[in-house]
Amino acid sequence: MKKIIVVVTYEAFVPEDMTVDQLENNIDDYVRDSFSDFRATAENYHTEEESEPWFQIDGVMVGTESMISVGGN
């Protein structure tokens, strides 16, 4: 089995003097409570029993900037 990572980006404009540390724990709790897991259907997959993998939240990262490199299939 291979691992697929789903990346979602949320943006907010905050005052210059507000820090990531002031928000980080509350954001982590909110995301985990609201969006813990989901299933997605793979279209035209040959085995119906395995066509809906279950995506579970692995980690929540909060910061001011990030770079993501995406690989192929």
mmCIF file of the N, C-alpha and C atoms, coordinates in Angstrom:
data_MODEL
# 
_entry.id   MODEL 
# 
loop_
_atom_site.group_PDB 
_atom_site.id 
_atom_site.type_symbol 
_atom_site.label_atom_id 
_atom_site.label_alt_id 
_atom_site.label_comp_id 
_atom_site.label_asym_id 
_atom_site.label_entity_id 
_atom_site.label_seq_id 
_atom_site.pdbx_PDB_ins_code 
_atom_site.Cartn_x 
_atom_site.Cartn_y 
_atom_site.Cartn_z 
_atom_site.occupancy 
_atom_site.B_iso_or_equiv 
_atom_site.pdbx_formal_charge 
_atom_site.auth_seq_id 
_atom_site.auth_comp_id 
_atom_site.auth_asym_id 
_atom_site.auth_atom_id 
_atom_site.pdbx_PDB_model_num 
ATOM 1   N N  . MET A 1 1  ? 0.844   -1.184 0.000   1.00 0.00 ? 1  MET A N  1 
ATOM 2   C CA . MET A 1 1  ? 0.000   0.000  0.000   1.00 0.00 ? 1  MET A CA 1 
ATOM 3   C C  . MET A 1 1  ? 0.881   1.237  0.000   1.00 0.00 ? 1  MET A C  1 
ATOM 4   N N  . LYS A 1 2  ? 0.445   2.262  -0.704  1.00 0.00 ? 2  LYS A N  1 
ATOM 5   C CA . LYS A 1 2  ? 1.168   3.524  -0.658  1.00 0.00 ? 2  LYS A CA 1 
ATOM 6   C C  . LYS A 1 2  ? 0.364   4.529  0.153   1.00 0.00 ? 2  LYS A C  1 
ATOM 7   N N  . LYS A 1 3  ? 1.056   5.526  0.659   1.00 0.00 ? 3  LYS A N  1 
ATOM 8   C CA . LYS A 1 3  ? 0.430   6.561  1.484   1.00 0.00 ? 3  LYS A CA 1 
ATOM 9   C C  . LYS A 1 3  ? 0.158   7.792  0.627   1.00 0.00 ? 3  LYS A C  1 
ATOM 10  N N  . ILE A 1 4  ? -1.054  8.314  0.703   1.00 0.00 ? 4  ILE A N  1 
ATOM 11  C CA . ILE A 1 4  ? -1.431  9.549  0.014   1.00 0.00 ? 4  ILE A CA 1 
ATOM 12  C C  . ILE A 1 4  ? -1.633  10.619 1.070   1.00 0.00 ? 4  ILE A C  1 
ATOM 13  N N  . ILE A 1 5  ? -1.071  11.788 0.835   1.00 0.00 ? 5  ILE A N  1 
ATOM 14  C CA . ILE A 1 5  ? -1.197  12.903 1.777   1.00 0.00 ? 5  ILE A CA 1 
ATOM 15  C C  . ILE A 1 5  ? -2.070  13.976 1.138   1.00 0.00 ? 5  ILE A C  1 
ATOM 16  N N  . VAL A 1 6  ? -3.074  14.435 1.868   1.00 0.00 ? 6  VAL A N  1 
ATOM 17  C CA . VAL A 1 6  ? -3.962  15.491 1.408   1.00 0.00 ? 6  VAL A CA 1 
ATOM 18  C C  . VAL A 1 6  ? -3.586  16.770 2.157   1.00 0.00 ? 6  VAL A C  1 
ATOM 19  N N  . VAL A 1 7  ? -3.348  17.841 1.424   1.00 0.00 ? 7  VAL A N  1 
ATOM 20  C CA . VAL A 1 7  ? -2.952  19.110 2.034   1.00 0.00 ? 7  VAL A CA 1 
ATOM 21  C C  . VAL A 1 7  ? -4.052  20.130 1.770   1.00 0.00 ? 7  VAL A C  1 
ATOM 22  N N  . VAL A 1 8  ? -4.507  20.763 2.833   1.00 0.00 ? 8  VAL A N  1 
ATOM 23  C CA . VAL A 1 8  ? -5.528  21.799 2.734   1.00 0.00 ? 8  VAL A CA 1 
ATOM 24  C C  . VAL A 1 8  ? -4.935  23.085 3.305   1.00 0.00 ? 8  VAL A C  1 
ATOM 25  N N  . THR A 1 9  ? -5.169  24.202 2.648   1.00 0.00 ? 9  THR A N  1 
ATOM 26  C CA . THR A 1 9  ? -4.631  25.483 3.112   1.00 0.00 ? 9  THR A CA 1 
ATOM 27  C C  . THR A 1 9  ? -5.763  26.396 3.547   1.00 0.00 ? 9  THR A C  1 
ATOM 28  N N  . TYR A 1 10 ? -5.654  26.910 4.756   1.00 0.00 ? 10 TYR A N  1 
ATOM 29  C CA . TYR A 1 10 ? -6.570  27.927 5.260   1.00 0.00 ? 10 TYR A CA 1 
ATOM 30  C C  . TYR A 1 10 ? -5.763  29.207 5.411   1.00 0.00 ? 10 TYR A C  1 
ATOM 31  N N  . GLU A 1 11 ? -6.347  30.339 5.079   1.00 0.00 ? 11 GLU A N  1 
ATOM 32  C CA . GLU A 1 11 ? -5.667  31.625 5.228   1.00 0.00 ? 11 GLU A CA 1 
ATOM 33  C C  . GLU A 1 11 ? -6.502  32.568 6.064   1.00 0.00 ? 11 GLU A C  1 
ATOM 34  N N  . ALA A 1 12 ? -5.835  33.356 6.876   1.00 0.00 ? 12 ALA A N  1 
ATOM 35  C CA . ALA A 1 12 ? -6.500  34.404 7.643   1.00 0.00 ? 12 ALA A CA 1 
ATOM 36  C C  . ALA A 1 12 ? -5.545  35.584 7.737   1.00 0.00 ? 12 ALA A C  1 
ATOM 37  N N  . PHE A 1 13 ? -6.088  36.763 7.713   1.00 0.00 ? 13 PHE A N  1 
ATOM 38  C CA . PHE A 1 13 ? -5.281  37.962 7.912   1.00 0.00 ? 13 PHE A CA 1 
ATOM 39  C C  . PHE A 1 13 ? -5.462  38.393 9.355   1.00 0.00 ? 13 PHE A C  1 
ATOM 40  N N  . VAL A 1 14 ? -4.356  38.479 10.084  1.00 0.00 ? 14 VAL A N  1 
ATOM 41  C CA . VAL A 1 14 ? -4.391  38.785 11.512  1.00 0.00 ? 14 VAL A CA 1 
ATOM 42  C C  . VAL A 1 14 ? -3.536  40.030 11.780  1.00 0.00 ? 14 VAL A C  1 
ATOM 43  N N  . PRO A 1 15 ? -3.736  40.656 12.935  1.00 0.00 ? 15 PRO A N  1 
ATOM 44  C CA . PRO A 1 15 ? -2.915  41.818 13.269  1.00 0.00 ? 15 PRO A CA 1 
ATOM 45  C C  . PRO A 1 15 ? -1.431  41.464 13.303  1.00 0.00 ? 15 PRO A C  1 
ATOM 46  N N  . GLU A 1 16 ? -0.581  42.426 12.950  1.00 0.00 ? 16 GLU A N  1 
ATOM 47  C CA . GLU A 1 16 ? 0.860   42.202 12.897  1.00 0.00 ? 16 GLU A CA 1 
ATOM 48  C C  . GLU A 1 16 ? 1.441   41.711 14.216  1.00 0.00 ? 16 GLU A C  1 
ATOM 49  N N  . ASP A 1 17 ? 0.864   42.126 15.336  1.00 0.00 ? 17 ASP A N  1 
ATOM 50  C CA . ASP A 1 17 ? 1.431   41.746 16.629  1.00 0.00 ? 17 ASP A CA 1 
ATOM 51  C C  . ASP A 1 17 ? 0.879   40.419 17.172  1.00 0.00 ? 17 ASP A C  1 
ATOM 52  N N  . MET A 1 18 ? -0.012  39.760 16.448  1.00 0.00 ? 18 MET A N  1 
ATOM 53  C CA . MET A 1 18 ? -0.528  38.454 16.867  1.00 0.00 ? 18 MET A CA 1 
ATOM 54  C C  . MET A 1 18 ? 0.451   37.380 16.403  1.00 0.00 ? 18 MET A C  1 
ATOM 55  N N  . THR A 1 19 ? 0.735   36.405 17.273  1.00 0.00 ? 19 THR A N  1 
ATOM 56  C CA . THR A 1 19 ? 1.702   35.364 16.916  1.00 0.00 ? 19 THR A CA 1 
ATOM 57  C C  . THR A 1 19 ? 1.004   34.037 16.621  1.00 0.00 ? 19 THR A C  1 
ATOM 58  N N  . VAL A 1 20 ? 1.719   33.176 15.900  1.00 0.00 ? 20 VAL A N  1 
ATOM 59  C CA . VAL A 1 20 ? 1.225   31.836 15.603  1.00 0.00 ? 20 VAL A CA 1 
ATOM 60  C C  . VAL A 1 20 ? 1.007   31.074 16.903  1.00 0.00 ? 20 VAL A C  1 
ATOM 61  N N  . ASP A 1 21 ? 1.922   31.231 17.862  1.00 0.00 ? 21 ASP A N  1 
ATOM 62  C CA . ASP A 1 21 ? 1.799   30.528 19.145  1.00 0.00 ? 21 ASP A CA 1 
ATOM 63  C C  . ASP A 1 21 ? 0.486   30.829 19.852  1.00 0.00 ? 21 ASP A C  1 
ATOM 64  N N  . GLN A 1 22 ? -0.027  32.038 19.701  1.00 0.00 ? 22 GLN A N  1 
ATOM 65  C CA . GLN A 1 22 ? -1.274  32.409 20.359  1.00 0.00 ? 22 GLN A CA 1 
ATOM 66  C C  . GLN A 1 22 ? -2.474  31.666 19.774  1.00 0.00 ? 22 GLN A C  1 
ATOM 67  N N  . LEU A 1 23 ? -2.358  31.198 18.552  1.00 0.00 ? 23 LEU A N  1 
ATOM 68  C CA . LEU A 1 23 ? -3.473  30.543 17.866  1.00 0.00 ? 23 LEU A CA 1 
ATOM 69  C C  . LEU A 1 23 ? -3.303  29.039 17.691  1.00 0.00 ? 23 LEU A C  1 
ATOM 70  N N  . GLU A 1 24 ? -2.084  28.558 17.710  1.00 0.00 ? 24 GLU A N  1 
ATOM 71  C CA . GLU A 1 24 ? -1.771  27.193 17.282  1.00 0.00 ? 24 GLU A CA 1 
ATOM 72  C C  . GLU A 1 24 ? -2.586  26.107 17.974  1.00 0.00 ? 24 GLU A C  1 
ATOM 73  N N  . ASN A 1 25 ? -2.640  26.089 19.284  1.00 0.00 ? 25 ASN A N  1 
ATOM 74  C CA . ASN A 1 25 ? -3.367  25.021 19.994  1.00 0.00 ? 25 ASN A CA 1 
ATOM 75  C C  . ASN A 1 25 ? -4.854  25.044 19.688  1.00 0.00 ? 25 ASN A C  1 
ATOM 76  N N  . ASN A 1 26 ? -5.440  26.221 19.624  1.00 0.00 ? 26 ASN A N  1 
ATOM 77  C CA . ASN A 1 26 ? -6.873  26.312 19.331  1.00 0.00 ? 26 ASN A CA 1 
ATOM 78  C C  . ASN A 1 26 ? -7.189  25.873 17.904  1.00 0.00 ? 26 ASN A C  1 
ATOM 79  N N  . ILE A 1 27 ? -6.316  26.200 16.969  1.00 0.00 ? 27 ILE A N  1 
ATOM 80  C CA . ILE A 1 27 ? -6.518  25.766 15.582  1.00 0.00 ? 27 ILE A CA 1 
ATOM 81  C C  . ILE A 1 27 ? -6.415  24.250 15.498  1.00 0.00 ? 27 ILE A C  1 
ATOM 82  N N  . ASP A 1 28 ? -5.394  23.678 16.136  1.00 0.00 ? 28 ASP A N  1 
ATOM 83  C CA . ASP A 1 28 ? -5.213  22.223 16.122  1.00 0.00 ? 28 ASP A CA 1 
ATOM 84  C C  . ASP A 1 28 ? -6.448  21.529 16.674  1.00 0.00 ? 28 ASP A C  1 
ATOM 85  N N  . ASP A 1 29 ? -6.936  21.984 17.825  1.00 0.00 ? 29 ASP A N  1 
ATOM 86  C CA . ASP A 1 29 ? -8.129  21.378 18.436  1.00 0.00 ? 29 ASP A CA 1 
ATOM 87  C C  . ASP A 1 29 ? -9.345  21.510 17.532  1.00 0.00 ? 29 ASP A C  1 
ATOM 88  N N  . TYR A 1 30 ? -9.549  22.686 16.958  1.00 0.00 ? 30 TYR A N  1 
ATOM 89  C CA . TYR A 1 30 ? -10.715 22.924 16.119  1.00 0.00 ? 30 TYR A CA 1 
ATOM 90  C C  . TYR A 1 30 ? -10.698 22.024 14.878  1.00 0.00 ? 30 TYR A C  1 
ATOM 91  N N  . VAL A 1 31 ? -9.557  21.955 14.208  1.00 0.00 ? 31 VAL A N  1 
ATOM 92  C CA . VAL A 1 31 ? -9.467  21.133 12.995  1.00 0.00 ? 31 VAL A CA 1 
ATOM 93  C C  . VAL A 1 31 ? -9.689  19.665 13.328  1.00 0.00 ? 31 VAL A C  1 
ATOM 94  N N  . ARG A 1 32 ? -9.066  19.172 14.394  1.00 0.00 ? 32 ARG A N  1 
ATOM 95  C CA . ARG A 1 32 ? -9.231  17.761 14.770  1.00 0.00 ? 32 ARG A CA 1 
ATOM 96  C C  . ARG A 1 32 ? -10.677 17.449 15.164  1.00 0.00 ? 32 ARG A C  1 
ATOM 97  N N  . ASP A 1 33 ? -11.341 18.366 15.849  1.00 0.00 ? 33 ASP A N  1 
ATOM 98  C CA . ASP A 1 33 ? -12.725 18.145 16.268  1.00 0.00 ? 33 ASP A CA 1 
ATOM 99  C C  . ASP A 1 33 ? -13.700 18.236 15.097  1.00 0.00 ? 33 ASP A C  1 
ATOM 100 N N  . SER A 1 34 ? -13.406 19.081 14.129  1.00 0.00 ? 34 SER A N  1 
ATOM 101 C CA . SER A 1 34 ? -14.353 19.336 13.041  1.00 0.00 ? 34 SER A CA 1 
ATOM 102 C C  . SER A 1 34 ? -14.125 18.476 11.804  1.00 0.00 ? 34 SER A C  1 
ATOM 103 N N  . PHE A 1 35 ? -12.883 18.094 11.557  1.00 0.00 ? 35 PHE A N  1 
ATOM 104 C CA . PHE A 1 35 ? -12.548 17.398 10.308  1.00 0.00 ? 35 PHE A CA 1 
ATOM 105 C C  . PHE A 1 35 ? -11.659 16.198 10.586  1.00 0.00 ? 35 PHE A C  1 
ATOM 106 N N  . SER A 1 36 ? -12.125 15.271 11.397  1.00 0.00 ? 36 SER A N  1 
ATOM 107 C CA . SER A 1 36 ? -11.258 14.184 11.850  1.00 0.00 ? 36 SER A CA 1 
ATOM 108 C C  . SER A 1 36 ? -10.895 13.179 10.758  1.00 0.00 ? 36 SER A C  1 
ATOM 109 N N  . ASP A 1 37 ? -11.830 12.827 9.889   1.00 0.00 ? 37 ASP A N  1 
ATOM 110 C CA . ASP A 1 37 ? -11.542 11.858 8.833   1.00 0.00 ? 37 ASP A CA 1 
ATOM 111 C C  . ASP A 1 37 ? -12.615 11.923 7.748   1.00 0.00 ? 37 ASP A C  1 
ATOM 112 N N  . PHE A 1 38 ? -12.326 11.259 6.618   1.00 0.00 ? 38 PHE A N  1 
ATOM 113 C CA . PHE A 1 38 ? -13.312 11.197 5.535   1.00 0.00 ? 38 PHE A CA 1 
ATOM 114 C C  . PHE A 1 38 ? -12.953 10.040 4.607   1.00 0.00 ? 38 PHE A C  1 
ATOM 115 N N  . ARG A 1 39 ? -13.909 9.651  3.783   1.00 0.00 ? 39 ARG A N  1 
ATOM 116 C CA . ARG A 1 39 ? -13.686 8.652  2.736   1.00 0.00 ? 39 ARG A CA 1 
ATOM 117 C C  . ARG A 1 39 ? -13.835 9.339  1.381   1.00 0.00 ? 39 ARG A C  1 
ATOM 118 N N  . ALA A 1 40 ? -13.086 8.855  0.408   1.00 0.00 ? 40 ALA A N  1 
ATOM 119 C CA . ALA A 1 40 ? -13.194 9.366  -0.959  1.00 0.00 ? 40 ALA A CA 1 
ATOM 120 C C  . ALA A 1 40 ? -13.295 8.165  -1.889  1.00 0.00 ? 40 ALA A C  1 
ATOM 121 N N  . THR A 1 41 ? -14.089 8.280  -2.925  1.00 0.00 ? 41 THR A N  1 
ATOM 122 C CA . THR A 1 41 ? -14.285 7.178  -3.866  1.00 0.00 ? 41 THR A CA 1 
ATOM 123 C C  . THR A 1 41 ? -13.324 7.312  -5.044  1.00 0.00 ? 41 THR A C  1 
ATOM 124 N N  . ALA A 1 42 ? -12.599 6.235  -5.329  1.00 0.00 ? 42 ALA A N  1 
ATOM 125 C CA . ALA A 1 42 ? -11.719 6.189  -6.499  1.00 0.00 ? 42 ALA A CA 1 
ATOM 126 C C  . ALA A 1 42 ? -12.559 5.773  -7.694  1.00 0.00 ? 42 ALA A C  1 
ATOM 127 N N  . GLU A 1 43 ? -12.711 6.663  -8.640  1.00 0.00 ? 43 GLU A N  1 
ATOM 128 C CA . GLU A 1 43 ? -13.543 6.387  -9.809  1.00 0.00 ? 43 GLU A CA 1 
ATOM 129 C C  . GLU A 1 43 ? -12.910 5.310  -10.683 1.00 0.00 ? 43 GLU A C  1 
ATOM 130 N N  . ASN A 1 44 ? -13.738 4.400  -11.149 1.00 0.00 ? 44 ASN A N  1 
ATOM 131 C CA . ASN A 1 44 ? -13.336 3.326  -12.064 1.00 0.00 ? 44 ASN A CA 1 
ATOM 132 C C  . ASN A 1 44 ? -12.252 2.417  -11.495 1.00 0.00 ? 44 ASN A C  1 
ATOM 133 N N  . TYR A 1 45 ? -12.203 2.258  -10.165 1.00 0.00 ? 45 TYR A N  1 
ATOM 134 C CA . TYR A 1 45 ? -11.231 1.336  -9.574  1.00 0.00 ? 45 TYR A CA 1 
ATOM 135 C C  . TYR A 1 45 ? -11.758 -0.089 -9.702  1.00 0.00 ? 45 TYR A C  1 
ATOM 136 N N  . HIS A 1 46 ? -10.902 -1.028 -10.015 1.00 0.00 ? 46 HIS A N  1 
ATOM 137 C CA . HIS A 1 46 ? -11.334 -2.384 -10.370 1.00 0.00 ? 46 HIS A CA 1 
ATOM 138 C C  . HIS A 1 46 ? -11.858 -3.220 -9.197  1.00 0.00 ? 46 HIS A C  1 
ATOM 139 N N  . THR A 1 47 ? -11.553 -2.874 -7.960  1.00 0.00 ? 47 THR A N  1 
ATOM 140 C CA . THR A 1 47 ? -12.035 -3.647 -6.810  1.00 0.00 ? 47 THR A CA 1 
ATOM 141 C C  . THR A 1 47 ? -12.955 -2.759 -5.985  1.00 0.00 ? 47 THR A C  1 
ATOM 142 N N  . GLU A 1 48 ? -14.239 -3.039 -6.054  1.00 0.00 ? 48 GLU A N  1 
ATOM 143 C CA . GLU A 1 48 ? -15.225 -2.180 -5.400  1.00 0.00 ? 48 GLU A CA 1 
ATOM 144 C C  . GLU A 1 48 ? -15.025 -2.094 -3.889  1.00 0.00 ? 48 GLU A C  1 
ATOM 145 N N  . GLU A 1 49 ? -14.626 -3.197 -3.240  1.00 0.00 ? 49 GLU A N  1 
ATOM 146 C CA . GLU A 1 49 ? -14.458 -3.190 -1.786  1.00 0.00 ? 49 GLU A CA 1 
ATOM 147 C C  . GLU A 1 49 ? -13.338 -2.256 -1.327  1.00 0.00 ? 49 GLU A C  1 
ATOM 148 N N  . GLU A 1 50 ? -12.378 -1.986 -2.199  1.00 0.00 ? 50 GLU A N  1 
ATOM 149 C CA . GLU A 1 50 ? -11.240 -1.141 -1.840  1.00 0.00 ? 50 GLU A CA 1 
ATOM 150 C C  . GLU A 1 50 ? -11.291 0.228  -2.513  1.00 0.00 ? 50 GLU A C  1 
ATOM 151 N N  . SER A 1 51 ? -12.408 0.585  -3.099  1.00 0.00 ? 51 SER A N  1 
ATOM 152 C CA . SER A 1 51 ? -12.472 1.821  -3.881  1.00 0.00 ? 51 SER A CA 1 
ATOM 153 C C  . SER A 1 51 ? -12.721 3.073  -3.050  1.00 0.00 ? 51 SER A C  1 
ATOM 154 N N  . GLU A 1 52 ? -12.915 2.929  -1.737  1.00 0.00 ? 52 GLU A N  1 
ATOM 155 C CA . GLU A 1 52 ? -13.160 4.096  -0.884  1.00 0.00 ? 52 GLU A CA 1 
ATOM 156 C C  . GLU A 1 52 ? -12.176 4.120  0.284   1.00 0.00 ? 52 GLU A C  1 
ATOM 157 N N  . PRO A 1 53 ? -10.935 4.579  0.054   1.00 0.00 ? 53 PRO A N  1 
ATOM 158 C CA . PRO A 1 53 ? -9.981  4.636  1.161   1.00 0.00 ? 53 PRO A CA 1 
ATOM 159 C C  . PRO A 1 53 ? -10.430 5.630  2.223   1.00 0.00 ? 53 PRO A C  1 
ATOM 160 N N  . TRP A 1 54 ? -10.049 5.335  3.448   1.00 0.00 ? 54 TRP A N  1 
ATOM 161 C CA . TRP A 1 54 ? -10.402 6.162  4.601   1.00 0.00 ? 54 TRP A CA 1 
ATOM 162 C C  . TRP A 1 54 ? -9.213  7.045  4.933   1.00 0.00 ? 54 TRP A C  1 
ATOM 163 N N  . PHE A 1 55 ? -9.392  8.355  4.820   1.00 0.00 ? 55 PHE A N  1 
ATOM 164 C CA . PHE A 1 55 ? -8.347  9.331  5.130   1.00 0.00 ? 55 PHE A CA 1 
ATOM 165 C C  . PHE A 1 55 ? -8.514  9.779  6.575   1.00 0.00 ? 55 PHE A C  1 
ATOM 166 N N  . GLN A 1 56 ? -7.462  9.580  7.372   1.00 0.00 ? 56 GLN A N  1 
ATOM 167 C CA . GLN A 1 56 ? -7.474  9.994  8.771   1.00 0.00 ? 56 GLN A CA 1 
ATOM 168 C C  . GLN A 1 56 ? -6.507  11.155 8.954   1.00 0.00 ? 56 GLN A C  1 
ATOM 169 N N  . ILE A 1 57 ? -6.850  12.072 9.841   1.00 0.00 ? 57 ILE A N  1 
ATOM 170 C CA . ILE A 1 57 ? -5.975  13.202 10.099  1.00 0.00 ? 57 ILE A CA 1 
ATOM 171 C C  . ILE A 1 57 ? -4.722  12.704 10.815  1.00 0.00 ? 57 ILE A C  1 
ATOM 172 N N  . ASP A 1 58 ? -3.564  13.105 10.327  1.00 0.00 ? 58 ASP A N  1 
ATOM 173 C CA . ASP A 1 58 ? -2.298  12.672 10.896  1.00 0.00 ? 58 ASP A CA 1 
ATOM 174 C C  . ASP A 1 58 ? -1.638  13.794 11.689  1.00 0.00 ? 58 ASP A C  1 
ATOM 175 N N  . GLY A 1 59 ? -1.760  15.013 11.210  1.00 0.00 ? 59 GLY A N  1 
ATOM 176 C CA . GLY A 1 59 ? -1.144  16.128 11.899  1.00 0.00 ? 59 GLY A CA 1 
ATOM 177 C C  . GLY A 1 59 ? -1.700  17.443 11.412  1.00 0.00 ? 59 GLY A C  1 
ATOM 178 N N  . VAL A 1 60 ? -1.610  18.433 12.253  1.00 0.00 ? 60 VAL A N  1 
ATOM 179 C CA . VAL A 1 60 ? -2.035  19.792 11.903  1.00 0.00 ? 60 VAL A CA 1 
ATOM 180 C C  . VAL A 1 60 ? -0.822  20.681 12.086  1.00 0.00 ? 60 VAL A C  1 
ATOM 181 N N  . MET A 1 61 ? -0.456  21.415 11.036  1.00 0.00 ? 61 MET A N  1 
ATOM 182 C CA . MET A 1 61 ? 0.688   22.320 11.121  1.00 0.00 ? 61 MET A CA 1 
ATOM 183 C C  . MET A 1 61 ? 0.201   23.746 10.943  1.00 0.00 ? 61 MET A C  1 
ATOM 184 N N  . VAL A 1 62 ? 0.662   24.629 11.791  1.00 0.00 ? 62 VAL A N  1 
ATOM 185 C CA . VAL A 1 62 ? 0.255   26.027 11.744  1.00 0.00 ? 62 VAL A CA 1 
ATOM 186 C C  . VAL A 1 62 ? 1.513   26.872 11.609  1.00 0.00 ? 62 VAL A C  1 
ATOM 187 N N  . GLY A 1 63 ? 1.516   27.788 10.674  1.00 0.00 ? 63 GLY A N  1 
ATOM 188 C CA . GLY A 1 63 ? 2.682   28.652 10.477  1.00 0.00 ? 63 GLY A CA 1 
ATOM 189 C C  . GLY A 1 63 ? 2.329   29.841 9.617   1.00 0.00 ? 63 GLY A C  1 
ATOM 190 N N  . THR A 1 64 ? 3.325   30.644 9.316   1.00 0.00 ? 64 THR A N  1 
ATOM 191 C CA . THR A 1 64 ? 3.066   31.838 8.522   1.00 0.00 ? 64 THR A CA 1 
ATOM 192 C C  . THR A 1 64 ? 3.400   31.642 7.054   1.00 0.00 ? 64 THR A C  1 
ATOM 193 N N  . GLU A 1 65 ? 4.182   30.593 6.725   1.00 0.00 ? 65 GLU A N  1 
ATOM 194 C CA . GLU A 1 65 ? 4.555   30.359 5.352   1.00 0.00 ? 65 GLU A CA 1 
ATOM 195 C C  . GLU A 1 65 ? 4.961   28.904 5.195   1.00 0.00 ? 65 GLU A C  1 
ATOM 196 N N  . SER A 1 66 ? 4.713   28.324 4.031   1.00 0.00 ? 66 SER A N  1 
ATOM 197 C CA . SER A 1 66 ? 5.129   26.948 3.819   1.00 0.00 ? 66 SER A CA 1 
ATOM 198 C C  . SER A 1 66 ? 5.367   26.696 2.346   1.00 0.00 ? 66 SER A C  1 
ATOM 199 N N  . MET A 1 67 ? 6.104   25.627 2.065   1.00 0.00 ? 67 MET A N  1 
ATOM 200 C CA . MET A 1 67 ? 6.332   25.198 0.677   1.00 0.00 ? 67 MET A CA 1 
ATOM 201 C C  . MET A 1 67 ? 6.014   23.716 0.617   1.00 0.00 ? 67 MET A C  1 
ATOM 202 N N  . ILE A 1 68 ? 5.274   23.315 -0.375  1.00 0.00 ? 68 ILE A N  1 
ATOM 203 C CA . ILE A 1 68 ? 4.878   21.929 -0.501  1.00 0.00 ? 68 ILE A CA 1 
ATOM 204 C C  . ILE A 1 68 ? 5.342   21.426 -1.853  1.00 0.00 ? 68 ILE A C  1 
ATOM 205 N N  . SER A 1 69 ? 6.033   20.288 -1.872  1.00 0.00 ? 69 SER A N  1 
ATOM 206 C CA . SER A 1 69 ? 6.440   19.634 -3.102  1.00 0.00 ? 69 SER A CA 1 
ATOM 207 C C  . SER A 1 69 ? 5.554   18.422 -3.285  1.00 0.00 ? 69 SER A C  1 
ATOM 208 N N  . VAL A 1 70 ? 4.974   18.269 -4.451  1.00 0.00 ? 70 VAL A N  1 
ATOM 209 C CA . VAL A 1 70 ? 4.041   17.180 -4.704  1.00 0.00 ? 70 VAL A CA 1 
ATOM 210 C C  . VAL A 1 70 ? 4.649   16.228 -5.711  1.00 0.00 ? 70 VAL A C  1 
ATOM 211 N N  . GLY A 1 71 ? 4.585   14.920 -5.392  1.00 0.00 ? 71 GLY A N  1 
ATOM 212 C CA . GLY A 1 71 ? 5.107   13.898 -6.286  1.00 0.00 ? 71 GLY A CA 1 
ATOM 213 C C  . GLY A 1 71 ? 4.041   13.404 -7.237  1.00 0.00 ? 71 GLY A C  1 
ATOM 214 N N  . GLY A 1 72 ? 4.378   12.399 -7.997  1.00 0.00 ? 72 GLY A N  1 
ATOM 215 C CA . GLY A 1 72 ? 3.449   11.841 -8.981  1.00 0.00 ? 72 GLY A CA 1 
ATOM 216 C C  . GLY A 1 72 ? 2.572   10.762 -8.394  1.00 0.00 ? 72 GLY A C  1 
ATOM 217 N N  . ASN A 1 73 ? 2.076   9.892  -9.255  1.00 0.00 ? 73 ASN A N  1 
ATOM 218 C CA . ASN A 1 73 ? 1.181   8.807  -8.843  1.00 0.00 ? 73 ASN A CA 1 
ATOM 219 C C  . ASN A 1 73 ? 1.920   7.790  -8.022  1.00 0.00 ? 73 ASN A C  1 
# 
